[in-house]
Amino acid sequence: MNNKEEFNIELTKDESEFGMPIPEELEEILNQDSEGKKRFTDLAPGKQRNIIYYTSKIKNQQLRVERAWIFILNLKNEPKGKERVSNILGLK
Protein backbone atom coordinates (compact mmCIF):
# COMPACT_ATOMS: atom_id res chain seq x y z
CA MET A 1 0.00 0.00 0.00
CA ASN A 2 1.37 3.33 -1.03
CA ASN A 3 -0.44 6.25 0.65
CA LYS A 4 1.13 9.30 -0.90
CA GLU A 5 -0.47 12.64 -0.32
CA GLU A 6 0.64 15.77 -2.08
CA PHE A 7 0.28 19.30 -0.86
CA ASN A 8 1.72 22.67 -1.65
CA ILE A 9 3.19 25.16 0.78
CA GLU A 10 3.56 28.82 -0.02
CA LEU A 11 5.99 30.86 2.06
CA THR A 12 5.72 34.62 2.21
CA LYS A 13 8.16 37.05 3.71
CA ASP A 14 7.05 38.61 6.98
CA GLU A 15 6.95 42.33 6.30
CA SER A 16 5.76 43.37 9.76
CA GLU A 17 7.98 45.69 11.78
CA PHE A 18 8.49 43.34 14.73
CA GLY A 19 7.76 39.91 13.25
CA MET A 20 4.43 39.74 15.06
CA PRO A 21 1.48 42.06 15.61
CA ILE A 22 2.03 44.58 18.41
CA PRO A 23 -0.86 44.89 20.89
CA GLU A 24 -2.65 48.20 20.48
CA GLU A 25 -2.22 48.96 24.20
CA LEU A 26 1.57 48.67 23.98
CA GLU A 27 1.62 50.63 20.73
CA GLU A 28 -0.41 53.46 22.30
CA ILE A 29 1.89 53.64 25.33
CA LEU A 30 4.92 53.80 23.04
CA ASN A 31 3.23 56.58 21.03
CA GLN A 32 2.68 58.57 24.22
CA ASP A 33 6.14 58.01 25.74
CA SER A 34 8.94 59.18 23.44
CA GLU A 35 11.72 58.02 25.78
CA GLY A 36 10.07 54.62 26.18
CA LYS A 37 9.63 54.30 22.42
CA LYS A 38 13.28 55.20 21.81
CA ARG A 39 14.47 52.67 24.38
CA PHE A 40 12.13 50.03 22.90
CA THR A 41 13.29 50.60 19.32
CA ASP A 42 16.93 50.48 20.47
CA LEU A 43 16.43 46.98 21.90
CA ALA A 44 17.54 43.90 20.01
CA PRO A 45 14.67 42.46 17.93
CA GLY A 46 14.41 39.38 20.16
CA LYS A 47 13.94 41.53 23.26
CA GLN A 48 11.30 43.60 21.46
CA ARG A 49 9.44 40.42 20.53
CA ASN A 50 9.61 39.16 24.14
CA ILE A 51 7.89 42.32 25.38
CA ILE A 52 5.32 42.14 22.59
CA TYR A 53 4.70 38.43 23.22
CA TYR A 54 4.22 38.81 26.98
CA THR A 55 1.92 41.80 26.49
CA SER A 56 -0.18 40.04 23.85
CA LYS A 57 -0.73 36.94 26.02
CA ILE A 58 -2.59 38.95 28.67
CA LYS A 59 -6.30 38.39 28.05
CA ASN A 60 -7.77 41.24 30.10
CA GLN A 61 -7.50 44.58 28.28
CA GLN A 62 -7.08 46.72 31.41
CA LEU A 63 -4.40 44.38 32.73
CA ARG A 64 -2.67 44.55 29.30
CA VAL A 65 -2.55 48.35 29.58
CA GLU A 66 -1.17 48.19 33.13
CA ARG A 67 1.47 45.58 32.31
CA ALA A 68 2.55 47.30 29.10
CA TRP A 69 3.01 50.50 31.12
CA ILE A 70 5.03 48.63 33.77
CA PHE A 71 7.17 46.93 31.09
CA ILE A 72 8.07 50.31 29.55
CA LEU A 73 8.78 51.88 32.96
CA ASN A 74 11.02 48.91 33.82
CA LEU A 75 12.76 49.24 30.46
CA LYS A 76 13.52 52.91 31.13
CA ASN A 77 15.02 51.96 34.51
CA GLU A 78 17.42 49.44 32.95
CA PRO A 79 20.96 50.59 32.08
CA LYS A 80 21.17 51.42 28.37
CA GLY A 81 22.74 48.61 26.39
CA LYS A 82 22.42 46.16 29.30
CA GLU A 83 18.67 45.63 29.35
CA ARG A 84 17.55 42.27 30.68
CA VAL A 85 14.17 40.95 29.59
CA SER A 86 13.61 39.30 32.98
CA ASN A 87 13.96 42.70 34.68
CA ILE A 88 11.78 44.46 32.11
CA LEU A 89 9.03 41.88 32.58
CA GLY A 90 9.38 41.94 36.37
CA LEU A 91 10.52 38.32 36.52
CA LYS A 92 13.56 39.10 38.72
Secondary structure, DSSP 8 states (H G I E B T S, - for coil): ---------------SSSSS---HHHHHHHHH-HHHHHHHHHS-HHHHHHHHHHHHT--SHHHHHHHHHHHHHHHHHS-TT---HHHHTT--
